[in-house]
Amino acid sequence: MPVTAENIKLLVEWLGEDGAQAGLDRSVLTIAELRVLLKEMGKDLPTKTKRKDLISELIFGATKRIDAPIEELMSMNADSLLSYFEEKRPSRAELLKLLGELDFHPGSEAQKSLYKYAARQIAETGMFQRVAHSRKV
């Protein structure tokens, strides 16, 4: 049976993130096959990316819960974002990665209430972009 991105999601569901990571690391899948799986998920990593990093990206893609594009997230206000996060229940790592893409790096206090911090930062960034865009028109 060929391995697909859906199989990876199922593997994570059965074994958890750590178990799936260990299983894929010890599997007979080649780096080329791991890259094909990543392409199925819409990801393309540099050619010199290590096997463990490819597997980590596969696991992250299989557990990703935030499905709205960043532009859509930034069009929401903080309350809407908070509701969205509470509905989707993204992992801490997923939220931190999203914030990192926006060049936000929360301190230890902010990490305690990460959903609120992420909602506030993304909403404010979107508001500033909308204001800047409306002044250009």
DSSP file (Angstrom, degrees, kcal/mol; ACC not computed):
  #  RESIDUE AA STRUCTURE BP1 BP2  ACC     N-H-->O    O-->H-N    N-H-->O    O-->H-N    TCO  KAPPA ALPHA  PHI   PSI    X-CA   Y-CA   Z-CA
    1    1 A M              0   0    0      0, 0.0     2,-0.1     0, 0.0     0, 0.0   0.000 360.0 360.0 360.0 124.7    0.0    0.0    0.0
    2    2 A P        -     0   0    0      0, 0.0     2,-0.4     0, 0.0     5,-0.1  -0.409 360.0-115.3 -70.1 145.9    1.5    3.3   -1.0
    3    3 A V        -     0   0    0     -2,-0.1     2,-0.3     4,-0.1     3,-0.0  -0.666  38.6-178.9 -83.1 131.9    1.9    5.9    1.7
    4    4 A T     >  -     0   0    0     -2,-0.4     4,-1.7     1,-0.1     5,-0.1  -0.761  44.4-102.1-122.9 170.8   -0.2    9.1    1.3
    5    5 A A  H  > S+     0   0    0     -2,-0.3     4,-1.8     1,-0.2     5,-0.1   0.865 124.2  55.4 -60.4 -35.7   -0.6   12.3    3.3
    6    6 A E  H  > S+     0   0    0      1,-0.2     4,-2.1     2,-0.2    -1,-0.2   0.871 103.5  54.2 -65.2 -36.3   -3.8   10.8    4.6
    7    7 A N  H  > S+     0   0    0      1,-0.2     4,-2.6     2,-0.2    -1,-0.2   0.872 105.5  53.8 -63.5 -36.1   -2.0    7.8    5.9
    8    8 A I  H  X S+     0   0    0     -4,-1.7     4,-2.4     2,-0.2    -2,-0.2   0.916 107.6  50.2 -64.7 -42.3    0.4   10.1    7.8
    9    9 A K  H  X S+     0   0    0     -4,-1.8     4,-2.2     1,-0.2    -2,-0.2   0.908 112.0  48.0 -60.8 -41.9   -2.6   11.8    9.5
   10   10 A L  H  X S+     0   0    0     -4,-2.1     4,-2.4     2,-0.2    -2,-0.2   0.900 109.1  53.3 -65.6 -41.2   -3.9    8.3   10.4
   11   11 A L  H  X S+     0   0    0     -4,-2.6     4,-3.0     1,-0.2     5,-0.3   0.911 110.2  47.4 -60.0 -43.5   -0.5    7.3   11.7
   12   12 A V  H  X S+     0   0    0     -4,-2.4     4,-2.2     1,-0.2    -1,-0.2   0.890 110.6  52.6 -65.5 -39.1   -0.4   10.4   13.9
   13   13 A E  H  < S+     0   0    0     -4,-2.2    -2,-0.2    -5,-0.2    -1,-0.2   0.908 116.8  38.8 -62.0 -41.8   -4.0    9.7   15.1
   14   14 A W  H  < S+     0   0    0     -4,-2.4    -2,-0.2     1,-0.1    -1,-0.2   0.918 132.1  22.3 -74.2 -45.6   -3.0    6.2   16.1
   15   15 A L  H  X S-     0   0    0     -4,-3.0     4,-0.8     1,-0.2    -3,-0.2   0.538 101.2-123.6-104.9  -8.9    0.5    6.7   17.5
   16   16 A G  H  X  -     0   0    0     -4,-2.2     4,-2.5    -5,-0.3     5,-0.2  -0.104  43.7 -66.5  79.8 170.2    0.5   10.4   18.5
   17   17 A E  H  > S+     0   0    0      1,-0.2     4,-2.3     2,-0.2     5,-0.2   0.924 134.7  45.9 -62.8 -46.1    3.1   12.9   17.2
   18   18 A D  H  > S+     0   0    0      2,-0.2     4,-2.4     1,-0.2    -1,-0.2   0.909 114.6  47.6 -65.7 -42.2    6.1   11.3   19.0
   19   19 A G  H  X S+     0   0    0     -4,-0.8     4,-2.6     2,-0.2    -1,-0.2   0.903 113.4  47.4 -65.6 -42.1    5.2    7.7   17.9
   20   20 A A  H  X S+     0   0    0     -4,-2.5     4,-2.7     2,-0.2     5,-0.3   0.897 111.3  51.9 -65.9 -39.6    4.5    8.7   14.3
   21   21 A Q  H  X S+     0   0    0     -4,-2.3     4,-2.2    -5,-0.2    -2,-0.2   0.938 112.8  44.7 -60.9 -47.3    7.8   10.7   14.3
   22   22 A A  H  X S+     0   0    0     -4,-2.4     4,-1.7     2,-0.2    -2,-0.2   0.906 113.6  50.7 -64.6 -41.7    9.7    7.6   15.6
   23   23 A G  H  < S+     0   0    0     -4,-2.6     4,-0.4     1,-0.2    -2,-0.2   0.923 112.9  44.4 -63.2 -45.0    7.9    5.3   13.2
   24   24 A L  H >< S+     0   0    0     -4,-2.7     3,-0.8     1,-0.2     5,-0.2   0.873 110.1  56.2 -67.3 -36.1    8.6    7.4   10.1
   25   25 A D  H 3< S+     0   0    0     -4,-2.2    -1,-0.2    -5,-0.3    -2,-0.2   0.865 114.6  38.7 -63.6 -35.2   12.2    8.0   11.2
   26   26 A R  T 3< S+     0   0    0     -4,-1.7    -1,-0.2    -5,-0.1    -2,-0.2   0.379  97.9 108.6 -95.9   3.9   12.8    4.2   11.3
   27   27 A S  S <  S-     0   0    0     -3,-0.8    -3,-0.1    -4,-0.4    -4,-0.0  -0.180  79.8-116.5 -76.1 171.9   10.7    3.4    8.2
   28   28 A V  S    S+     0   0    0      2,-0.0     2,-0.1     0, 0.0    -1,-0.1   0.364  72.4 127.5 -88.7   4.2   12.0    2.3    4.8
   29   29 A L        -     0   0    0     -5,-0.2     2,-0.1     1,-0.1    -2,-0.0  -0.407  55.4-135.1 -63.4 134.3   10.7    5.5    3.2
   30   30 A T     >  -     0   0    0     -2,-0.1     4,-2.2     1,-0.1     5,-0.2  -0.389  22.3-107.7 -83.4 166.8   13.4    7.3    1.3
   31   31 A I  H  > S+     0   0    0      1,-0.2     4,-2.3     2,-0.2     5,-0.2   0.888 122.4  54.8 -60.3 -39.1   14.0   11.1    1.4
   32   32 A A  H  > S+     0   0    0      1,-0.2     4,-1.9     2,-0.2    -1,-0.2   0.907 108.2  48.1 -61.7 -41.8   12.6   11.3   -2.1
   33   33 A E  H  > S+     0   0    0      2,-0.2     4,-2.0     1,-0.2    -1,-0.2   0.880 109.8  52.2 -67.4 -37.1    9.4    9.6   -0.9
   34   34 A L  H  X S+     0   0    0     -4,-2.2     4,-2.2     1,-0.2    -2,-0.2   0.896 108.4  51.9 -63.7 -39.1    9.2   11.9    2.1
   35   35 A R  H  X S+     0   0    0     -4,-2.3     4,-2.4     2,-0.2    -2,-0.2   0.881 106.7  52.9 -64.4 -38.1    9.5   14.9   -0.3
   36   36 A V  H  X S+     0   0    0     -4,-1.9     4,-1.9     2,-0.2    -1,-0.2   0.918 109.1  49.7 -62.6 -43.1    6.6   13.5   -2.4
   37   37 A L  H  X S+     0   0    0     -4,-2.0     4,-1.1     1,-0.2    -2,-0.2   0.901 110.0  50.6 -62.4 -40.7    4.5   13.3    0.7
   38   38 A L  H  <>S+     0   0    0     -4,-2.2     5,-2.7     1,-0.2     3,-0.4   0.895 107.3  53.6 -64.3 -39.6    5.4   16.9    1.6
   39   39 A K  H ><5S+     0   0    0     -4,-2.4     3,-1.5     1,-0.2    -1,-0.2   0.879 102.8  57.8 -62.8 -36.4    4.4   18.0   -1.9
   40   40 A E  H 3<5S+     0   0    0     -4,-1.9    -1,-0.2     1,-0.3    -2,-0.2   0.838 107.3  48.7 -59.0 -32.1    1.0   16.4   -1.4
   41   41 A M  T 3<5S-     0   0    0     -4,-1.1    -1,-0.3    -3,-0.4    -2,-0.2   0.425 124.8-106.5 -88.4   0.6    0.6   18.6    1.6
   42   42 A G  T < 5S+     0   0    0     -3,-1.5     2,-0.4     1,-0.3    -3,-0.2   0.726  78.6 127.1  83.9  21.9    1.7   21.7   -0.4
   43   43 A K      < -     0   0    0     -5,-2.7     2,-0.4    -8,-0.1    -1,-0.3  -0.904  35.3-175.5-116.9 142.2    5.1   22.0    1.2
   44   44 A D        -     0   0    0     -2,-0.4     3,-0.1    -3,-0.1    -9,-0.0  -0.936  10.6-170.8-136.6 112.2    8.5   22.3   -0.6
   45   45 A L        -     0   0    0     -2,-0.4     4,-0.1     1,-0.1    -2,-0.0  -0.657  37.1 -81.4-101.9 158.0   11.6   22.3    1.6
   46   46 A P    >   -     0   0    0      0, 0.0     3,-1.8     0, 0.0    -1,-0.1  -0.164  42.0-114.5 -55.0 151.0   15.2   23.0    0.5
   47   47 A T  T 3  S+     0   0    0      1,-0.3    -2,-0.0    -3,-0.1     0, 0.0   0.752 113.1  56.6 -63.2 -25.6   17.0   20.1   -1.1
   48   48 A K  T 3  S+     0   0    0      2,-0.0    -1,-0.3     0, 0.0     2,-0.1   0.316  75.5 131.7 -90.4  10.3   19.5   19.9    1.8
   49   49 A T    <   -     0   0    0     -3,-1.8    -4,-0.0     1,-0.1     5,-0.0  -0.417  61.1-115.4 -64.5 133.8   16.9   19.5    4.5
   50   50 A K     >  -     0   0    0     -2,-0.1     4,-2.2     1,-0.1     3,-0.3  -0.290  19.0-113.4 -70.8 155.1   17.7   16.6    6.8
   51   51 A R  H  > S+     0   0    0      1,-0.2     4,-2.5     2,-0.2     5,-0.2   0.899 116.7  52.8 -53.7 -47.3   15.5   13.5    7.0
   52   52 A K  H  > S+     0   0    0      1,-0.2     4,-2.3     2,-0.2    -1,-0.2   0.874 109.5  49.5 -60.5 -37.4   14.4   14.3   10.6
   53   53 A D  H  > S+     0   0    0     -3,-0.3     4,-2.1     2,-0.2    -1,-0.2   0.871 109.2  51.5 -70.6 -36.6   13.3   17.8    9.6
   54   54 A L  H  X S+     0   0    0     -4,-2.2     4,-2.1     2,-0.2    -2,-0.2   0.924 111.9  47.4 -62.3 -43.5   11.3   16.4    6.6
   55   55 A I  H  X S+     0   0    0     -4,-2.5     4,-2.6     2,-0.2    -2,-0.2   0.903 109.2  53.6 -65.6 -41.3    9.6   14.0    9.0
   56   56 A S  H  X S+     0   0    0     -4,-2.3     4,-2.6     1,-0.2    -1,-0.2   0.907 109.5  48.6 -59.8 -41.7    8.9   16.9   11.5
   57   57 A E  H  X S+     0   0    0     -4,-2.1     4,-2.7     2,-0.2    -1,-0.2   0.883 109.7  52.5 -66.2 -38.2    7.3   18.9    8.7
   58   58 A L  H  X S+     0   0    0     -4,-2.1     4,-1.9     2,-0.2    -2,-0.2   0.936 112.0  45.4 -60.9 -46.3    5.2   15.9    7.7
   59   59 A I  H  X S+     0   0    0     -4,-2.6     4,-1.4     2,-0.2    -2,-0.2   0.917 112.9  50.5 -64.2 -43.5    4.0   15.4   11.3
   60   60 A F  H  X S+     0   0    0     -4,-2.6     4,-0.8     1,-0.2     3,-0.4   0.923 110.8  49.3 -60.8 -44.1    3.3   19.2   11.6
   61   61 A G  H  < S+     0   0    0     -4,-2.7     3,-0.3     1,-0.2    -1,-0.2   0.848 109.6  52.1 -63.5 -34.3    1.3   19.2    8.4
   62   62 A A  H  < S+     0   0    0     -4,-1.9    -1,-0.2     1,-0.2    -2,-0.2   0.755 116.1  39.4 -74.5 -24.0   -0.7   16.2    9.5
   63   63 A T  H  < S+     0   0    0     -4,-1.4    28,-0.3    -3,-0.4    -1,-0.2   0.416  83.8 126.5-105.1   0.8   -1.6   17.8   12.8
   64   64 A K     <  +     0   0    0     -4,-0.8    -3,-0.0    -3,-0.3     3,-0.0  -0.370  27.6 172.8 -63.7 132.6   -2.2   21.4   11.5
   65   65 A R        +     0   0    0     -2,-0.1     2,-0.8    26,-0.1    -1,-0.2   0.647  51.3  89.9-115.4 -24.7   -5.6   22.7   12.5
   66   66 A I        +     0   0    0      1,-0.2    -1,-0.0    23,-0.0    19,-0.0  -0.673  45.2 165.8 -78.5 112.2   -5.5   26.3   11.3
   67   67 A D        +     0   0    0     -2,-0.8    -1,-0.2     2,-0.1    -3,-0.0   0.485  40.2  98.5-108.7  -4.4   -6.9   26.1    7.8
   68   68 A A  S    S-     0   0    0      1,-0.1     5,-0.0     2,-0.1    -2,-0.0  -0.633  79.5-110.6 -82.7 141.0   -7.6   29.8    7.1
   69   69 A P    >>  -     0   0    0      0, 0.0     4,-2.1     0, 0.0     3,-0.5  -0.311  29.0-110.1 -66.2 156.5   -5.0   31.8    5.1
   70   70 A I  H 3> S+     0   0    0      1,-0.2     4,-2.5     2,-0.2     5,-0.2   0.839 118.1  58.4 -58.2 -35.2   -3.1   34.4    7.1
   71   71 A E  H 3> S+     0   0    0      1,-0.2     4,-0.8     2,-0.2    -1,-0.2   0.902 107.2  47.1 -62.4 -40.7   -5.0   37.2    5.1
   72   72 A E  H X4 S+     0   0    0     -3,-0.5     3,-0.7     2,-0.2     4,-0.5   0.908 110.9  51.7 -67.0 -41.3   -8.3   35.9    6.3
   73   73 A L  H >< S+     0   0    0     -4,-2.1     3,-1.3     1,-0.2    -2,-0.2   0.908 108.3  51.7 -60.7 -41.6   -7.0   35.6    9.9
   74   74 A M  H 3< S+     0   0    0     -4,-2.5    -1,-0.2     1,-0.3    -2,-0.2   0.657 101.2  61.7 -72.9 -13.9   -5.8   39.2    9.7
   75   75 A S  T << S+     0   0    0     -4,-0.8    -1,-0.3    -3,-0.7     2,-0.2   0.596  92.6  85.2 -83.9  -9.9   -9.2   40.4    8.5
   76   76 A M  S <  S-     0   0    0     -3,-1.3    50,-0.1    -4,-0.5    51,-0.1  -0.553  79.7-122.2 -88.5 154.0  -10.8   39.1   11.8
   77   77 A N     >  -     0   0    0     -2,-0.2     4,-2.4     1,-0.1     5,-0.2  -0.409  37.2 -96.3 -84.3 173.3  -11.0   41.1   15.0
   78   78 A A  H  > S+     0   0    0      1,-0.2     4,-2.5     2,-0.2     5,-0.2   0.868 123.6  51.3 -61.8 -38.8   -9.5   39.7   18.2
   79   79 A D  H  > S+     0   0    0      2,-0.2     4,-2.2     1,-0.2    -1,-0.2   0.911 111.2  47.7 -66.1 -40.9  -12.8   38.2   19.5
   80   80 A S  H  > S+     0   0    0      2,-0.2     4,-2.4     1,-0.2    -2,-0.2   0.905 112.7  49.3 -64.6 -41.5  -13.4   36.4   16.2
   81   81 A L  H  X S+     0   0    0     -4,-2.4     4,-3.0     2,-0.2     5,-0.2   0.912 109.2  51.7 -63.7 -42.4   -9.9   35.1   16.2
   82   82 A L  H  X S+     0   0    0     -4,-2.5     4,-2.4     1,-0.2    -1,-0.2   0.918 110.9  47.8 -61.8 -42.8  -10.2   33.9   19.7
   83   83 A S  H  X S+     0   0    0     -4,-2.2     4,-2.0     2,-0.2    -1,-0.2   0.912 111.8  50.9 -62.0 -42.4  -13.4   32.0   18.9
   84   84 A Y  H  X S+     0   0    0     -4,-2.4     4,-2.8     2,-0.2     5,-0.3   0.929 111.3  47.3 -61.0 -46.7  -11.7   30.6   15.8
   85   85 A F  H  X S+     0   0    0     -4,-3.0     4,-2.7     1,-0.2    -1,-0.2   0.899 111.5  50.6 -63.0 -40.8   -8.7   29.3   17.8
   86   86 A E  H  < S+     0   0    0     -4,-2.4    -1,-0.2    -5,-0.2    -2,-0.2   0.846 113.7  46.1 -66.9 -32.2  -11.0   27.9   20.5
   87   87 A E  H  < S+     0   0    0     -4,-2.0    -2,-0.2    -5,-0.2    -1,-0.2   0.927 120.5  36.8 -73.1 -45.9  -13.0   26.0   17.8
   88   88 A K  H  < S-     0   0    0     -4,-2.8    -2,-0.2    -5,-0.2    -3,-0.2   0.770  89.4-152.6 -80.3 -27.2   -9.9   24.7   15.9
   89   89 A R     <  -     0   0    0     -4,-2.7    -3,-0.1    -5,-0.3    -4,-0.1   0.936  17.8-164.1  53.8  55.1   -7.8   24.0   19.0
   90   90 A P        -     0   0    0      0, 0.0    -1,-0.1     0, 0.0   -26,-0.1  -0.303  22.2-103.3 -66.9 154.6   -4.4   24.5   17.3
   91   91 A S     >  -     0   0    0    -28,-0.3     4,-2.2     1,-0.1     5,-0.2  -0.298  26.9-111.1 -72.3 162.0   -1.4   23.2   19.1
   92   92 A R  H  > S+     0   0    0      1,-0.2     4,-2.6     2,-0.2     5,-0.2   0.901 119.9  53.1 -57.6 -43.4    1.0   25.5   20.9
   93   93 A A  H  > S+     0   0    0      1,-0.2     4,-2.2     2,-0.2    -1,-0.2   0.887 107.6  51.2 -62.9 -39.3    3.7   24.8   18.2
   94   94 A E  H  > S+     0   0    0      2,-0.2     4,-2.3     1,-0.2    -1,-0.2   0.920 112.0  46.0 -65.7 -42.9    1.3   25.7   15.4
   95   95 A L  H  X S+     0   0    0     -4,-2.2     4,-2.7     2,-0.2     5,-0.2   0.915 112.7  50.0 -65.6 -42.2    0.4   29.0   17.0
   96   96 A L  H  X S+     0   0    0     -4,-2.6     4,-2.3     1,-0.2    -1,-0.2   0.877 110.8  50.1 -64.4 -36.5    4.0   29.8   17.7
   97   97 A K  H  X S+     0   0    0     -4,-2.2     4,-1.9     2,-0.2    -1,-0.2   0.917 110.8  49.5 -66.4 -43.0    4.9   29.0   14.1
   98   98 A L  H  X S+     0   0    0     -4,-2.3     4,-1.0     1,-0.2    -2,-0.2   0.926 112.8  46.7 -60.8 -45.6    2.1   31.3   12.8
   99   99 A L  H ><>S+     0   0    0     -4,-2.7     5,-2.7     1,-0.2     3,-0.5   0.886 109.2  55.3 -64.0 -38.5    3.2   34.1   15.1
  100  100 A G  H ><5S+     0   0    0     -4,-2.3     3,-1.5     1,-0.2    -1,-0.2   0.866 101.6  57.4 -62.2 -36.3    6.8   33.5   14.0
  101  101 A E  H 3<5S+     0   0    0     -4,-1.9    -1,-0.2     1,-0.3    -2,-0.2   0.804 108.9  46.4 -63.4 -28.2    5.7   34.0   10.3
  102  102 A L  T <<5S-     0   0    0     -4,-1.0    -1,-0.3    -3,-0.5    -2,-0.2   0.320 122.4-111.1 -93.6   6.7    4.4   37.4   11.3
  103  103 A D  T < 5S+     0   0    0     -3,-1.5     2,-0.4     1,-0.3    -3,-0.2   0.828  72.4 137.4  65.7  36.9    7.7   38.1   13.2
  104  104 A F      < -     0   0    0     -5,-2.7    -1,-0.3    -8,-0.1    -2,-0.2  -0.931  31.3-174.2-109.6 137.2    6.1   38.0   16.7
  105  105 A H        -     0   0    0     -2,-0.4    -9,-0.0    -3,-0.1    -5,-0.0  -0.825  18.4-145.6-133.1  93.1    7.9   36.2   19.5
  106  106 A P        -     0   0    0      0, 0.0     8,-0.0     0, 0.0    -2,-0.0  -0.258  11.4-129.7 -65.7 142.6    5.8   36.0   22.6
  107  107 A G     >  -     0   0    0      1,-0.1     4,-1.9     4,-0.0     0, 0.0  -0.145  38.0 -86.7 -77.7-178.1    7.5   36.3   26.0
  108  108 A S  H  > S+     0   0    0      1,-0.2     4,-0.8     2,-0.2    -1,-0.1   0.863 127.0  50.5 -64.2 -38.2    6.8   33.8   28.8
  109  109 A E  H >> S+     0   0    0      1,-0.2     3,-0.8     2,-0.2     4,-0.6   0.923 110.9  49.1 -65.4 -43.4    3.8   35.7   30.2
  110  110 A A  H >4 S+     0   0    0      1,-0.2     3,-0.9     2,-0.2     7,-0.4   0.847 103.7  60.9 -65.2 -33.4    2.1   35.9   26.8
  111  111 A Q  H >< S+     0   0    0     -4,-1.9     3,-0.9     1,-0.2    -1,-0.2   0.748  92.2  67.0 -67.4 -21.9    2.7   32.2   26.2
  112  112 A K  H << S+     0   0    0     -3,-0.8    -1,-0.2    -4,-0.8    -2,-0.2   0.856 115.6  26.8 -66.1 -33.6    0.6   31.4   29.2
  113  113 A S  T <X S+     0   0    0     -3,-0.9     4,-2.2    -4,-0.6    -1,-0.3  -0.522  80.2 159.2-124.4  63.5   -2.5   32.7   27.4
  114  114 A L  H <>  +     0   0    0     -3,-0.9     4,-3.0     1,-0.2     5,-0.3   0.827  67.3  56.5 -61.3 -39.0   -1.3   32.0   23.8
  115  115 A Y  H  > S+     0   0    0      1,-0.2     4,-2.6     2,-0.2    -1,-0.2   0.943 111.3  43.8 -59.5 -47.4   -4.7   32.1   22.2
  116  116 A K  H  > S+     0   0    0     -3,-0.2     4,-2.5     2,-0.2    -2,-0.2   0.920 114.9  49.1 -64.6 -43.4   -5.4   35.6   23.4
  117  117 A Y  H  X S+     0   0    0     -4,-2.2     4,-2.6    -7,-0.4     5,-0.2   0.945 113.6  45.9 -60.8 -49.0   -2.0   36.8   22.6
  118  118 A A  H  X S+     0   0    0     -4,-3.0     4,-2.5     1,-0.2     5,-0.3   0.916 112.8  50.5 -62.0 -44.1   -2.1   35.4   19.0
  119  119 A A  H  X S+     0   0    0     -4,-2.6     4,-2.2    -5,-0.3     5,-0.2   0.930 113.2  45.8 -60.0 -46.2   -5.6   36.7   18.5
  120  120 A R  H  X S+     0   0    0     -4,-2.5     4,-2.4    -5,-0.2    -2,-0.2   0.929 114.9  45.9 -64.2 -47.0   -4.6   40.2   19.6
  121  121 A Q  H  X S+     0   0    0     -4,-2.6     4,-2.2    -5,-0.2    -2,-0.2   0.919 115.6  45.0 -65.7 -44.3   -1.4   40.4   17.6
  122  122 A I  H  X S+     0   0    0     -4,-2.5     4,-2.4    -5,-0.2    -1,-0.2   0.916 114.1  49.4 -67.4 -42.3   -2.9   39.0   14.4
  123  123 A A  H  X S+     0   0    0     -4,-2.2     4,-2.4    -5,-0.3    -2,-0.2   0.917 112.3  47.7 -62.7 -43.6   -6.0   41.3   14.6
  124  124 A E  H  X S+     0   0    0     -4,-2.4     4,-2.4    -5,-0.2    -1,-0.2   0.902 111.4  50.3 -65.9 -40.3   -3.8   44.4   15.3
  125  125 A T  H  X S+     0   0    0     -4,-2.2     4,-2.2     1,-0.2    -1,-0.2   0.925 111.6  48.6 -62.4 -44.0   -1.5   43.6   12.4
  126  126 A G  H  X S+     0   0    0     -4,-2.4     4,-2.4     2,-0.2    -2,-0.2   0.897 110.0  52.0 -61.8 -41.0   -4.5   43.1   10.1
  127  127 A M  H  X S+     0   0    0     -4,-2.4     4,-2.5     1,-0.2    -2,-0.2   0.928 109.8  48.6 -62.4 -45.3   -6.0   46.4   11.3
  128  128 A F  H  X S+     0   0    0     -4,-2.4     4,-2.5     1,-0.2    -1,-0.2   0.893 111.5  50.2 -62.4 -39.4   -2.8   48.3   10.5
  129  129 A Q  H  X S+     0   0    0     -4,-2.2     4,-2.5     2,-0.2    -1,-0.2   0.903 110.4  49.6 -65.4 -40.5   -2.6   46.7    7.1
  130  130 A R  H  X S+     0   0    0     -4,-2.4     4,-2.4     2,-0.2    -2,-0.2   0.915 112.3  47.7 -64.7 -42.2   -6.2   47.7    6.3
  131  131 A V  H  X S+     0   0    0     -4,-2.5     4,-1.5     2,-0.2    -2,-0.2   0.929 113.6  47.5 -63.6 -45.1   -5.5   51.3    7.5
  132  132 A A  H  X S+     0   0    0     -4,-2.5     4,-1.0     1,-0.2    -2,-0.2   0.894 113.2  48.9 -63.4 -39.8   -2.3   51.5    5.4
  133  133 A H  H  X S+     0   0    0     -4,-2.5     4,-1.1     1,-0.2     3,-0.4   0.894 108.3  52.9 -67.9 -39.7   -4.2   50.0    2.4
  134  134 A S  H  < S+     0   0    0     -4,-2.4    -1,-0.2     1,-0.2    -2,-0.2   0.801 106.5  53.7 -69.1 -26.3   -7.1   52.5    2.6
  135  135 A R  H  < S+     0   0    0     -4,-1.5    -1,-0.2     1,-0.2    -2,-0.2   0.766 104.2  55.8 -77.1 -25.0   -4.7   55.4    2.7
  136  136 A K  H  <        0   0    0     -4,-1.0    -1,-0.2    -3,-0.4    -2,-0.2   0.785 360.0 360.0 -75.2 -26.6   -3.0   54.2   -0.6
  137  137 A V     <        0   0    0     -4,-1.1    -1,-0.2    -3,-0.0    -2,-0.2   0.466 360.0 360.0 -79.0 360.0   -6.4   54.2   -2.4
